[in-house]
Amino acid sequence: MGVIIVREMVGTSSHSWSDAARQAVALASKTVRNIRSIEVVQSTAVVEAGQIVEYRVQLKLDFEYEE
């Protein structure tokens, strides 16, 4: 294994925190190769009228550097 780069990002979903994480990884994988792992740093949600309307996860995305 070579150099690992860590980037932070926020994923969102109207369904769940796990779906928000999946959406973030799916989007990142369109432009980032060699994603190795993620770490969920924080889970939050937006509430309107007493209901959760948006789930958010802040995550660290680890991927291997390519020259």
C-alpha positions as CSV (number, residue, x, y, z in Angstrom):
1,M,0.0,0.0,0.0
2,G,1.3,3.5,-0.9
3,V,0.1,6.9,0.2
4,I,-3.5,7.2,1.5
5,I,-5.3,10.5,1.0
6,V,-8.1,11.4,3.4
7,R,-10.8,13.8,2.3
8,E,-13.9,15.0,4.2
9,M,-17.3,15.3,2.6
10,V,-21.0,15.4,3.6
11,G,-23.6,13.1,2.1
12,T,-27.4,13.7,2.3
13,S,-30.5,11.6,1.9
14,S,-34.2,12.0,2.6
15,H,-34.3,8.3,3.7
16,S,-31.6,7.5,6.2
17,W,-28.1,8.1,7.5
18,S,-26.8,4.9,5.9
19,D,-28.3,6.0,2.6
20,A,-26.6,9.4,2.9
21,A,-23.3,7.6,3.4
22,R,-24.0,5.3,0.3
23,Q,-24.9,8.3,-1.8
24,A,-21.7,10.2,-0.8
25,V,-19.5,7.1,-1.7
26,A,-21.4,6.6,-5.0
27,L,-20.9,10.3,-6.0
28,A,-17.2,10.3,-5.0
29,S,-16.5,7.1,-6.9
30,K,-17.4,8.8,-10.1
31,T,-14.2,10.9,-9.9
32,V,-12.1,9.2,-7.2
33,R,-10.5,5.8,-7.8
34,N,-9.2,3.3,-5.2
35,I,-11.6,4.3,-2.4
36,R,-10.5,2.1,0.5
37,S,-12.7,3.0,3.4
38,I,-14.9,5.6,5.0
39,E,-15.3,6.8,8.6
40,V,-18.6,8.5,9.6
41,V,-17.5,11.4,11.7
42,Q,-20.9,12.9,12.5
43,S,-24.6,12.2,11.8
44,T,-27.1,15.0,11.8
45,A,-30.5,15.7,10.4
46,V,-32.7,18.6,9.3
47,V,-36.1,18.8,11.1
48,E,-39.1,20.6,9.8
49,A,-42.5,20.6,11.5
50,G,-41.4,17.9,13.9
51,Q,-40.3,15.5,11.1
52,I,-36.8,14.6,9.8
53,V,-36.6,15.8,6.2
54,E,-32.9,15.3,5.5
55,Y,-30.3,13.0,7.0
56,R,-26.7,14.2,6.8
57,V,-23.4,12.3,7.4
58,Q,-20.0,13.9,7.6
59,L,-17.5,11.3,6.6
60,K,-13.8,10.8,5.9
61,L,-13.1,9.1,2.6
62,D,-9.8,7.2,2.3
63,F,-8.3,6.5,-1.1
64,E,-4.9,5.4,-2.4
65,Y,-2.8,8.0,-4.2
66,E,-1.9,7.2,-7.8
67,E,1.0,8.8,-9.6
